[in-house]
């Protein structure tokens, strides 16, 4: 700026650029310009302080790299410094010297390195940019893949499990329509109940050795139906019960009970833990008792036939730890005729234990007295020393050693605790299930057609319902939302089966429908949902009122095979049934397995199927996943199909409801 001003004013102090001349004004302005240049050039532009292509270092406040001769006009200083790049040395505050010929001061013009140096630098920058891009893109792709995995692949896997639950397997000889031993328990630790089934089969005979029967218990996976283990027995397996907890193993044991033998096996492997082959004429499944000996293992009770034929029945105590018999069997003269009832264990409100059993009637005897008579000594544990004054008063009233629960002219057909899930889990020996069932009221079916609710606190009837003869045990479940268990019952007459739901609070009929009789004796099932109500599964023929102008069937020999159908009833839509399955097989027993992780349940049925090469046919076990079956079920509307209005639900509404239905363990 000072040089330009000097030229404009033509001051005498500036005649040229000869060396040695001194102009005070120009010199002062040059010093100011140098300081101003330092301030301006010291600020890096775009964060760069050097030439990135050549890699050379140039002075911060230096002039042009050529010598200015005396004949040359001095270039404009502002244009000069704008053309010069910044240097590292400028950042250190060193004075820059103008470049001269090589050798003048030991310095020459910087070497540019040529085009190869620029290409190397650009390649390095490209690599650095690519690495940064990868560091951003790779986590983004991984996050997207995780979202897709959770959103699509996992639901598809659950769908696959639901499809695999639909399977069927022929296993052993049918042996008529006698229900085989069947129970459910989680064997492989996947939180899903597997199947343990009693099987009768034949060996391959020859001209030298005849074919022989083989009796065994077989464990099957409920997911695919493959065999987990097999335990061979010497006689027919009448009962299979799981849940006994031995102290030496964290895994529970299963009991395999025959006519004269009881074996405890490991639930995972089927290996024998203990056995008792000294028993005779076992007549019932085992009853789980509290610990009688102080060994921290629950003990067991069985009903057996006494050696003295003049007596009716005996109660036998078995050690849950070793399987040995505790003392002697305790015989009783029941003075009754009919079906064996029980034995069941009941715990009163005072904490006393009583055994309920009978032949056509129901009696109760103190567990304390049974133990004393079997072992000849008083109870070891304080738990058995308690007495309930209310129940003991009932015994004194009849001047007998028994407490009469029911004794009348009409024989008892069924006695069951009013407990959720008892119909499908009464083979379970875990303490929680048995504790719930031992403290409940009872459902009593007697005279084939009378149904009563007995209060456990005073053994009085709360209500009585009279119907045609019942052919199967009632099943408890929640039909309405009053919190009291209701009862699903069935009876048949003249080729018509009638199904009813009875209110557990007051014996009022909540639902009823008539069907073509399926000609089988099959206990229905109650499946518990995530809401406050239950779904009911039962086998029947076609509903009689499902279509108009359908007359009642008459009793006649069946020319064609009878088709039996599995229906699902939900209280939310009492005028609609879901037809889940149909078959000509004769179902003999069933159970329900729950899959909590999938909010699903599986209906497992055992059927007898006629074959051409066997007189008795073959045993077929079938597994039906309920949610998968509901998705393809056929809707059957009951009653008058011409009914319209808000009370008639639409097909879309019904379909949405059932597809959202979730099942849970009671």
C-alpha positions in Angstrom: 0.0 0.0 0.0 2.8 2.5 0.9 4.6 1.7 -2.4 1.5 2.4 -4.4 0.9 5.6 -2.5 4.5 6.7 -3.1 4.3 6.1 -6.8 1.0 8.0 -6.9 2.4 11.0 -5.1 5.8 10.6 -6.9 7.7 11.1 -3.7 11.4 11.6 -4.1 12.3 8.8 -1.8 11.2 6.1 -4.3 13.1 6.1 -7.7 13.6 2.4 -8.2 14.6 -0.8 -6.6 18.4 -0.2 -6.6 20.1 -1.7 -3.8 21.5 0.5 -1.1 19.0 3.4 -1.5 17.0 4.3 1.5 13.6 5.8 1.6 12.3 6.4 5.1 8.6 6.4 4.1 8.9 3.3 1.9 10.9 1.5 4.6 8.4 2.3 7.3 5.5 1.2 5.0 7.3 -2.0 4.1 7.7 -2.9 7.8 4.0 -2.2 8.3 3.1 -4.3 5.3 5.2 -7.2 6.5 3.5 -7.2 9.8 0.1 -7.0 8.1 1.1 -9.8 5.7 2.1 -11.9 8.7 -1.3 -11.4 10.3 -3.2 -12.2 7.1 -1.1 -15.1 5.8 -0.8 -16.8 9.2 -4.5 -17.7 9.0 -4.8 -21.1 7.3 -7.4 -21.4 4.5 -9.4 -24.7 4.5 -7.1 -26.0 7.2 -4.2 -26.3 4.8 -0.8 -24.8 5.5 1.2 -26.3 2.7 1.0 -27.3 -0.9 -0.5 -30.8 -0.8 0.5 -31.7 -4.3 4.2 -30.9 -4.2 4.8 -31.4 -0.5 7.1 -28.4 -0.4 7.4 -25.7 2.3 7.3 -22.0 1.3 8.0 -19.0 3.4 5.0 -17.3 5.1 5.8 -13.7 4.2 8.3 -14.2 1.3 8.3 -12.7 -2.1 8.6 -14.2 -5.6 11.2 -16.8 -6.2 12.9 -14.8 -8.9 15.4 -11.9 -8.4 14.1 -8.5 -9.2 16.5 -6.6 -11.4 16.9 -2.9 -11.6 15.1 -2.6 -14.9 12.0 -4.5 -13.8 9.1 -2.8 -12.3 8.3 -3.8 -8.8 5.3 -6.1 -8.8 2.3 -5.3 -6.8 2.9 -6.8 -3.4 -0.7 -7.7 -2.7 -0.8 -9.8 -5.9 2.5 -11.4 -4.9 1.5 -12.8 -1.5 -1.9 -14.0 -2.8 -0.1 -16.2 -5.3 2.2 -17.7 -2.7 1.0 -20.8 -0.7 1.5 -21.1 3.0 4.4 -23.0 4.5 5.0 -24.9 7.6 8.0 -22.7 8.4 5.7 -19.7 8.6 3.9 -21.3 11.5 7.2 -21.5 13.4 7.9 -17.8 12.9 11.1 -18.2 10.9 12.2 -15.5 8.5 11.9 -16.6 4.9 14.6 -15.9 2.4 14.0 -15.5 -1.3 14.9 -18.4 -3.5 18.0 -17.8 -5.5 20.1 -19.8 -7.8 21.2 -23.0 -6.4 24.4 -22.5 -4.4 23.9 -18.8 -3.5 22.8 -19.6 0.0 22.7 -23.3 0.0 19.0 -23.4 -0.9 17.3 -23.8 -4.2 13.8 -24.1 -5.5 11.9 -27.0 -3.9 11.5 -30.2 -5.8 7.9 -30.8 -6.9 8.2 -34.6 -6.9 6.5 -34.7 -10.3 3.1 -36.1 -11.2 3.7 -39.4 -9.4 3.7 -37.7 -6.0 0.4 -36.1 -6.7 -1.1 -39.5 -7.7 0.2 -41.2 -4.6 -1.4 -38.4 -2.4 -4.7 -38.7 -4.2 -4.7 -42.5 -3.9 -4.1 -42.1 -0.1 -7.0 -39.7 0.1 -9.3 -42.1 -1.8 -8.3 -45.0 0.5 -9.0 -42.9 3.6 -12.4 -41.9 2.2 -13.3 -45.5 1.4 -12.4 -46.6 4.9 -14.6 -43.9 6.4 -17.5 -44.9 4.1 -17.1 -48.6 5.2 -17.1 -47.6 8.8 -20.5 -45.9 8.3 -22.1 -48.4 5.9 -21.2 -51.7 7.7 -23.0 -50.9 11.0 -25.9 -49.6 9.1 -26.2 -52.9 7.1 -25.8 -55.0 10.2 -28.6 -53.1 12.0 -30.9 -53.5 9.0 -30.1 -57.2 8.8 -31.0 -57.6 12.5 -34.3 -55.8 12.0 -35.1 -58.2 9.1 -34.2 -61.2 11.2 -36.5 -60.2 14.0 -39.3 -59.1 11.8 -39.4 -62.0 9.3 -37.3 -65.0 10.1 -38.3 -65.6 13.7 -42.1 -65.5 13.0 -41.5 -68.0 10.1 -39.7 -70.3 12.6 -42.7 -70.2 15.0 -44.9 -70.9 12.0 -42.8 -73.9 11.2 -43.2 -75.2 14.8 -46.9 -74.9 14.5 -46.9 -76.9 11.3 -44.7 -79.6 12.8 -47.2 -80.0 15.6 -49.6 -81.6 13.1 -48.5 -85.2 13.0 -49.9 -88.7 13.3 -48.2 -91.9 14.2 -49.3 -95.6 14.4 -48.0 -97.1 17.6 -48.8 -100.6 18.8 -52.0 -102.7 18.9 -55.3 -101.1 19.6 -56.6 -103.8 22.0 -60.3 -102.7 21.6 -61.5 -99.4 22.9 -59.9 -99.6 26.3 -58.2 -96.3 27.0 -54.4 -96.7 27.2 -52.3 -95.1 29.9 -51.5 -91.5 28.8 -49.8 -88.6 30.5 -48.0 -85.4 29.6 -44.7 -84.0 30.9 -41.8 -81.9 29.7 -39.1 -84.4 29.0 -36.6 -82.6 26.9 -36.6 -79.3 28.8 -38.2 -77.1 26.1 -41.1 -76.0 28.3 -43.5 -78.0 26.2 -45.2 -81.1 27.6 -44.3 -84.3 25.8 -46.2 -87.6 25.6 -45.8 -90.8 27.6 -48.0 -93.6 26.4 -48.6 -97.2 27.4 -48.1 -99.5 24.3 -48.9 -103.2 23.6 -47.1 -104.7 20.6 -46.2 -108.2 19.2 -42.9 -109.8 18.5 -42.2 -111.3 15.1 -43.2 -114.9 15.4 -41.7 -117.9 13.4 -42.5 -121.5 12.9 -40.4 -122.3 16.0 -41.4 -119.4 18.3 -44.9 -118.0 18.5 -45.4 -114.3 18.5 -45.5 -112.8 22.0 -46.9 -109.5 23.3 -44.6 -106.8 24.4 -45.7 -104.2 27.0 -43.9 -100.9 27.3 -44.1 -97.2 28.0 -43.0 -95.0 25.2 -42.1 -91.3 25.4 -42.7 -89.2 22.3 -41.8 -85.6 21.4 -45.0 -83.5 21.2 -43.3 -81.3 18.5 -42.5 -84.0 15.9 -43.7 -87.4 17.3 -40.3 -89.1 17.3 -39.4 -91.5 20.1 -37.5 -90.2 23.1 -37.2 -93.4 25.1 -38.9 -96.8 25.6 -39.2 -98.8 28.8 -40.2 -102.4 28.5 -42.5 -103.9 31.2 -43.6 -107.4 32.1 -47.3 -106.5 32.0 -49.7 -103.9 30.7 -49.1 -100.4 31.9 -52.3 -99.3 33.5 -51.3 -95.8 34.7 -48.4 -93.4 34.0 -47.9 -90.5 36.5 -45.1 -88.0 36.4 -43.8 -85.3 38.8 -42.5 -87.3 41.8 -39.4 -85.4 43.0 -36.7 -87.6 44.5 -34.0 -85.9 46.6 -31.1 -87.5 44.7 -32.0 -86.0 41.4 -33.2 -82.5 40.3 -35.3 -84.2 37.6 -38.7 -85.6 38.6 -39.6 -89.3 38.2 -42.4 -91.0 36.4 -44.4 -93.9 37.9 -45.3 -96.8 35.6 -48.0 -98.9 37.3 -49.1 -102.3 36.3 -51.4 -104.9 37.9 -48.6 -106.1 40.3 -45.7 -103.8 39.8 -44.8 -100.1 40.2 -41.6 -98.7 38.7 -40.1 -95.2 39.1 -38.1 -94.1 36.0 -36.0 -91.0 35.2 -38.3 -88.8 33.1 -35.5 -87.8 30.7 -33.9 -91.2 30.0 -36.5 -93.8 31.1 -33.9 -95.5 33.4 -35.2 -97.3 36.5 -34.8 -95.4 39.8 -36.6 -98.0 41.9 -39.2 -100.7 41.6 -41.6 -102.7 43.8 -42.6 -106.1 42.4 -44.1 -107.4 45.7 -47.5 -105.8 45.2 -50.6 -107.6 44.1 -53.9 -106.6 42.5 -53.3 -102.9 42.1 -56.7 -101.2 41.4 -55.9 -97.5 41.2 -53.3 -94.9 40.3 -51.0 -93.5 42.9 -52.1 -90.7 45.3 -49.5 -88.2 46.3 -49.3 -87.9 50.1 -47.3 -85.5 52.4 -44.0 -86.8 53.7 -44.9 -89.5 56.2 -41.3 -90.5 57.3 -39.4 -87.3 57.5 -37.1 -88.1 54.6 -38.2 -84.9 52.7 -39.8 -87.0 49.9 -43.6 -87.2 49.4 -45.0 -90.7 49.9 -47.7 -92.6 47.9 -50.9 -94.5 48.4 -52.5 -97.2 46.3 -55.8 -99.0 46.4 -55.3 -102.8 46.2 -57.4 -105.9 46.7 -57.0 -107.5 50.1 -55.9 -111.1 50.5 -59.0 -111.8 52.6 -61.7 -112.1 49.9 -64.4 -111.2 52.5 -63.1 -107.7 52.6 -63.6 -105.2 49.8 -60.5 -103.0 49.5 -57.1 -102.2 51.0 -55.1 -99.0 51.2 -51.3 -99.5 50.7 -48.6 -96.9 51.6 -45.5 -96.8 49.5 -42.3 -94.9 50.2 -41.6 -92.2 47.6 -37.9 -92.5 48.2 -37.3 -96.2 47.8 -40.6 -97.7 46.6 -40.8 -100.0 49.5 -44.1 -100.8 51.2 -44.7 -99.0 54.5 -46.0 -101.5 57.0 -49.0 -103.6 55.9 -51.9 -103.0 53.7 -54.9 -101.7 55.6 -58.1 -103.6 54.6 -61.6 -102.1 54.8 -65.1 -103.5 54.5 -67.1 -100.9 52.6 -70.4 -102.8 52.4 -71.0 -101.3 48.9 -71.2 -102.4 45.3 -70.3 -100.6 42.2 -67.5 -98.7 40.6 -64.3 -97.9 42.5 -64.2 -94.3 43.5 -60.9 -92.7 44.3 -58.8 -92.8 46.3 -58.4 -89.0 46.6 -56.6 -87.0 49.3 -58.3 -84.1 50.9 -56.8 -81.4 53.2 -59.3 -79.7 55.4 -59.3 -76.0 56.4 -57.6 -77.1 59.7 -54.8 -78.8 57.9 -55.9 -82.4 58.6 -55.6 -85.1 55.8 -58.4 -87.5 54.9 -58.6 -90.2 52.2 -61.7 -90.4 50.1 -62.6 -93.7 48.5 -65.4 -96.2 48.1 -67.3 -98.8 46.0 -70.4 -97.2 44.6 -70.3 -94.8 47.6 -67.9 -92.3 49.0 -66.3 -92.7 52.5 -63.5 -90.8 54.2 -60.9 -92.0 56.7 -58.2 -90.1 58.5 -54.7 -90.5 57.0 -53.4 -90.5 60.5 -55.4 -93.6 61.3 -54.3 -95.3 58.0 -50.6 -94.7 58.9 -51.1 -96.0 62.5 -52.8 -99.2 61.4 -50.2 -99.8 58.6 -47.1 -99.3 60.7 -48.3 -99.9 64.3 -46.9 -96.6 65.5 -48.1 -93.0 65.8 -47.2 -90.6 63.0 -43.6 -89.3 62.9 -44.3 -85.9 61.4 -46.4 -83.3 63.3 -48.4 -82.7 60.1 -50.3 -86.0 60.6 -51.1 -85.4 64.3 -53.7 -82.7 63.5 -57.4 -83.4 63.8 -60.3 -81.5 62.3 -63.1 -81.2 64.9 -65.7 -80.7 62.2 -64.8 -83.8 60.3 -64.3 -85.9 63.5 -67.8 -84.8 64.6 -69.2 -86.3 61.3 -67.5 -89.6 62.2 -69.0 -89.7 65.7 -72.5 -88.9 64.3 -72.7 -92.3 62.5 -70.9 -94.5 65.1 -68.5 -95.7 62.5 -64.8 -95.4 61.7 -65.8 -93.9 58.4 -67.0 -90.4 57.5 -69.9 -90.8 55.1 -69.4 -88.4 52.2 -72.2 -90.1 50.2 -74.0 -93.3 51.0 -77.4 -93.9 49.3 -79.4 -96.2 47.1 -78.0 -94.7 43.9 -74.5 -95.6 43.1 -71.8 -93.1 42.5 -70.3 -92.8 39.0 -67.8 -90.0 39.3 -66.2 -88.0 42.1 -63.7 -85.2 41.1 -62.3 -82.0 42.6 -63.7 -78.8 41.2 -60.3 -77.6 40.0 -59.3 -76.0 36.7 -57.5 -78.5 34.5 -58.2 -81.6 36.6 -59.6 -83.5 33.7 -56.4 -83.3 31.7 -53.8 -83.3 34.5 -55.1 -85.8 37.1 -52.1 -88.0 36.3 -49.7 -85.3 37.6 -47.8 -85.9 40.9 -46.3 -82.4 41.3 -47.1 -81.0 44.8 -48.7 -77.7 43.5 -51.3 -79.4 41.4 -52.2 -81.9 44.1 -52.4 -79.1 46.8 -54.9 -77.3 44.7 -57.1 -80.3 44.1 -56.9 -81.5 47.7 -58.5 -78.2 49.0 -61.4 -77.8 46.6 -65.1 -78.7 46.6 -66.2 -81.8 44.8 -68.4 -82.7 41.8 -70.5 -85.8 42.5 -72.3 -87.8 39.7 -74.6 -90.5 41.0 -77.6 -92.5 39.8 -76.2 -91.9 36.2 -78.3 -88.7 35.9 -77.8 -86.6 39.0 -75.0 -84.1 39.4 -74.3 -82.4 42.7 -71.7 -79.9 44.0 -70.4 -80.9 47.5 -69.0 -78.2 49.8 -65.7 -79.4 51.3 -66.1 -77.5 54.5 -69.2 -79.3 55.7 -69.8 -82.1 53.1 -73.3 -80.7 52.2 -74.8 -80.4 48.7 -74.8 -76.9 47.4 -77.0 -77.7 44.4 -78.2 -80.7 42.3 -78.8 -80.9 38.6 -80.9 -83.7 37.1 -80.4 -84.8 33.4 -80.5 -87.9 31.2 -77.8 -90.5 31.9 -74.3 -89.0 31.6 -71.8 -91.2 29.7 -68.5 -89.3 30.5 -66.9 -87.4 33.4 -67.8 -83.7 33.6 -65.0 -81.3 32.7 -64.6 -78.0 34.6 -63.9 -74.7 32.8 -65.0 -71.1 32.7 -67.9 -70.4 30.5 -69.2 -67.2 32.0 -67.1 -64.5 33.7 -68.3 -64.9 37.4 -65.0 -66.6 38.4 -66.7 -69.9 39.3 -65.8 -73.0 37.4 -68.7 -74.3 35.2 -69.2 -77.9 34.0 -69.3 -79.3 30.5 -71.3 -82.6 30.4 -72.6 -85.0 27.7 -75.3 -87.6 27.6 -76.7 -89.8 24.8 -80.0 -91.4 24.0 -81.8 -92.7 20.9 -78.9 -91.8 18.6 -78.7 -88.2 19.8 -75.9 -86.7 21.9 -76.6 -83.6 23.9 -73.9 -81.4 25.2 -74.5 -78.9 28.0 -72.7 -76.3 30.0 -73.9 -76.0 33.6 -73.3 -73.0 35.8 -71.1 -74.0 38.7 -72.6 -71.3 40.9 -76.3 -72.4 40.7 -76.7 -75.3 38.2 -78.4 -73.2 35.6 -77.9 -74.3 32.0 -75.7 -71.8 30.2 -75.5 -73.6 26.8 -76.9 -76.7 25.1 -76.9 -78.3 21.7 -77.9 -81.6 20.1 -75.7 -83.7 17.8 -75.7 -86.9 15.9 -74.4 -89.5 18.4 -70.7 -90.3 17.6 -71.0 -93.7 19.3 -67.9 -93.3 21.5 -67.2 -92.7 25.2 -64.8 -89.8 25.1 -64.1 -87.2 27.8 -64.2 -83.6 26.6 -61.4 -81.1 27.3 -61.4 -77.6 28.6 -58.6 -75.4 27.2 -57.8 -72.2 29.1 -57.2 -69.0 27.2 -55.5 -65.7 28.1 -58.8 -64.2 29.0 -61.2 -65.2 31.8 -63.0 -67.8 29.7 -62.2 -71.4 28.5 -62.6 -73.1 25.2 -64.2 -76.5 25.1 -63.2 -79.4 22.8 -65.4 -82.4 22.2 -66.2 -85.1 19.7 -69.6 -85.4 18.1 -71.5 -86.0 14.9 -73.1 -83.2 12.8 -75.2 -80.7 14.8 -78.9 -81.4 14.4 -80.0 -77.8 14.2 -77.1 -76.6 12.1 -79.3 -76.7 9.0 -83.0 -76.4 8.6 -85.4 -79.3 8.0 -83.0 -81.8 9.4 -84.9 -84.5 11.3 -83.6 -86.4 14.3 -81.6 -89.5 13.4 -83.1 -92.9 14.2 -81.3 -95.9 15.6 -80.4 -98.1 12.6 -77.4 -100.2 11.6 -74.8 -97.9 10.0 -74.2 -98.8 6.4 -71.4 -96.3 6.0 -68.6 -95.4 8.4 -69.6 -92.8 10.9 -67.7 -89.6 10.6 -66.7 -88.1 14.0 -65.8 -84.4 14.2 -63.8 -82.5 16.7 -65.5 -79.2 17.6 -64.3 -76.1 19.5 -66.8 -74.0 21.5 -65.9 -70.6 22.9 -68.3 -68.7 25.1 -67.8 -65.4 23.2 -69.7 -67.0 20.2 -72.1 -69.6 21.7 -74.0 -70.0 18.4 -70.8 -70.9 16.4 -68.7 -74.0 16.5 -65.3 -74.5 14.8 -64.9 -77.9 13.2 -61.2 -78.6 13.7 -60.9 -82.2 12.4 -63.0 -85.2 11.2 -62.2 -88.9 11.1 -63.7 -92.3 11.1 -61.3 -93.5 13.9 -62.6 -94.2 17.3 -61.0 -91.9 19.8 -60.5 -93.4 23.3 -58.5 -90.8 25.3 -57.1 -87.4 24.9 -55.0 -84.7 26.6 -54.1 -81.0 26.1 -50.5 -79.8 26.0 -49.6 -76.1 26.3 -46.8 -74.1 24.6 -46.5 -70.9 26.7 -43.8 -69.3 24.5 -46.1 -69.5 21.5 -49.4 -68.9 23.4 -50.6 -72.1 21.8 -51.9 -75.5 22.9 -51.9 -79.0 21.3 -54.7 -81.4 21.4 -53.4 -85.0 21.6 -55.7 -87.9 21.0 -55.3 -91.7 20.9 -57.6 -93.6 18.6 -58.3 -97.1 17.5 -58.1 -97.6 13.7 -59.3 -100.8 12.0 -56.9 -102.5 9.7 -57.2 -105.4 7.3 -54.4 -107.5 8.8 -55.4 -107.1 12.4 -58.7 -108.0 14.1 -58.2 -105.4 16.9 -56.7 -102.7 14.6 -53.9 -100.4 15.4 -53.4 -97.6 17.9 -53.0 -94.2 16.3 -51.8 -91.1 18.2 -52.5 -87.7 16.6 -51.3 -84.2 17.5 -53.2 -81.1 16.5 -51.9 -77.6 17.1 -55.0 -75.6 18.0 -53.9 -72.2 16.5 -53.0 -73.8 13.2 -56.2 -75.9 13.2 -58.3 -72.8 14.0 -56.8 -70.9 11.0 -58.2 -73.5 8.6 -61.3 -74.6 10.6 -64.8 -74.7 9.1 -67.4 -72.5 10.8 -70.6 -74.2 11.8 -73.5 -71.9 12.8 -76.1 -73.4 15.2 -79.8 -72.7 15.4 -81.9 -70.7 12.9 -79.7 -69.6 10.0 -82.2 -67.0 8.9 -81.6 -64.9 12.1 -80.3 -61.5 11.4 -79.5 -58.4 13.4 -76.8 -57.4 15.9 -77.0 -60.7 17.7 -75.7 -62.6 14.6 -71.9 -62.1 14.4 -70.4 -61.8 11.0 -67.9 -64.2 9.5 -65.1 -61.6 9.5 -65.6 -60.7 13.1 -65.6 -64.4 14.2 -62.5 -65.1 12.1 -60.5 -62.2 13.6 -61.5 -63.2 17.1 -60.4 -66.8 16.8 -57.1 -66.0 15.1 -56.2 -63.7 18.0 -57.1 -66.4 20.5 -54.2 -67.2 22.8 -54.0 -70.3 25.1 -52.3 -70.4 28.5 -51.8 -73.0 31.2 -54.4 -72.9 34.0 
